[in-house]
Amino acid sequence: MQIVIWILWFLMLAAVGVGLLVEPMASWVKQMSDFSGHPYLMGFAKFVILGTMGELLGSRIATGRWRLRGIRLWQRALVWGVIGVMLALVIPLFSAGVDFLLEKDYLPGEGNKLLAAFYKSTLMNLVFGFEMMIFHRMTDTLIGRGRLFSVWPVVETWASIDWKNMFRVVGGAVLWFWIPAHTITFSLPREYRVAAAALLGIALGLIMGFSSRKSKLAAKN
């Protein structure tokens, strides 16, 4: 059964790759992701698939086995969809904001595309990225307790988070992975950023899923 799930996971990844990179599907995805299409709906759909795939893979690496039952998978997918909507708004927001700051000389280096991409990536990850991952960790905790759709015990949930693991694994990834990765994403032509950002959803799910499972295993021990 475990091998079957591996096969299905890679088939899903291949299908996503075809949809994002192979014409004519790639043009349709690009058009629908643009603000003249349905960017929030597409952001939701992409992260439902890719974020959940990454989280399942992170759990598989941390525990040594695939686990699909008893984890409220549809609720986890729903949270990833919400994060996708947030990113569909935030990515162009930081891109346009940094372009404005460069144009007005509020930041040095106007005309340097790589430096502009670095600014966009750094600001987005520091101002929004880590905070978004904290939100995900809180919802993950609530899902595990079966309380996602009840009144959230915010203080209790906040206090239960393994902050040492959160800063070491998730916070560290902001510096060594997310800032460089999104610098590359913002350096790409606009029409390729959608595909790159969507594929990074797998890495986001992987990091969050791996970190969450490590915290749970440490708590049991």
Summary of the structure (lengths in Angstrom):
residues: 221
radius of gyration: 18.0
end to end distance: 27.8
largest distance: 58.1
contacts: 684
relative contact order: 0.15
helix: 81%
strand: 0%
